[in-house]
Amino acid sequence: MARMNEIDMTHGPLAGKMLRFALPLAASSVLQQLFNAADLAVVGRFANADAMAAVGSNAPVINLLVSLFVGLSVGANVVIANLVGSGRRERIRDAVHTSIALALASGVFLLVAGIVLSPFILRLMGAPQNVMSLAVIYLRIYFLGMPAMMVYNFGSAVLRSRGDSKRPFFCLTLAGIINIALNLLFVIVFQLHVIGVALATVLSNCVSAGLVLRFLATETGEFRLDFRRLRFHSEFLRSILRVGLPAGLQGMVFALSNVVIQSGVNSFGANCIAGMTAAQNFEYVSWCTINAFAQTVVTFTGQNYGAGDEQRCRKVLRLGLTICIGVDLVILAAILLSRHVIIQLFTTDPAVIAFSMVRFERVVALHFLCATYEVPGGAMRGMNRSMVPALISVLGTCAFRLLYIFTLFPLNRTIENLMLVYPASWVLTGIVMNAAYFIVRKKAFAK
């Protein structure tokens, strides 16, 4: 079964294989985002605007604390993909056990940090007082599921490194169905509202993590997980941190800039928070698609870089970027054409809907621009060059956004002006990232 799910990334045509790898990965990412979207939709339809704002205001906080460790899973993907491509399969077993050990350690750390820091971060963001207590409750329960979430992400990275993106998709499909069912049960039947949707997400994360662990534990050969052998192997821990830590720090700083933007959103009140968050869930569909192709390029480049094939690495980026933008434009067109209908999945409040339309028109419509920096950044990570894309992203999408918020936004404090920070940062980062890719690739293969 495991061999059937593998993809030979170093030989033969690429386009079909990349699509076969990327589409289940994109669907998996969408399902993972649907956990929070389902929480928002259920409380928006069956509770009230305050409950909806309490759930929505947590998204930047969750991303801030989780991004670092999810980025580390990229390191696990690259390290194992390099081993596969270079034919050093006898070392894969130690890398797999190091990855899962790191997942468990990261999850426990996040659990403790999330519970302790939740009130402080929400106050720092300026969350409205009328939703503060609900937001803290939701966030603390959510972080109880961090060990499971980390195990799923690292376990999925291990499976993807060998070309298997189908089984992680299966795990999240089942977990997503359970999440929605539990949301409806806890909120409509038991009237638990914010507590109910948080509990549903935690239980769903446990399901997806358990399934991934079962797949790994029943593998044959070098990818098989033996819980008695879980420990850190220093060689692979250093390699995972070298590649994954810059990616994680990039995600963390990126999330920090969004926390600052969220503070600006919070200043417009609960209706604006709810509207922005509702529209952002459709933006995540585009983001998940782009991220899936970026991860595809990471893995395909990782194996071909391990095999020393520069021409194939070039082709991976070219095809990955072209297909990614094409697929994402189709998705964005469908979202924008139906935005007045689909927003009612989350709310029927006219004031909330009006704010959501601003995000649709100023941010969602241009979201395909993210591909211009995420995909070449993934190619550089596949070549074990993770610091360069991290620095460019930090400067382009984080530092620039902070500069915009503290200089240009105060000159015209409207929600429309605030939303322009996103496309402006995407264009700037894309230009610099593509220039850097050509320099990095030339140096990487010069050796």
Helices and strands as residue ranges (DSSP letters): H 2-5, H 15-46, H 49-56, H 59-86, G 89-91, H 92-124, H 129-142, G 143-145, H 146-161, H 166-184, I 185-189, H 194-217, G 227-229, H 234-266, H 270-306, H 310-337, H 339-342, G 343-345, H 350-362, G 364-370, H 371-382, H 387-393, I 394-399, H 400-407, G 409-411, H 415-419, H 421-446
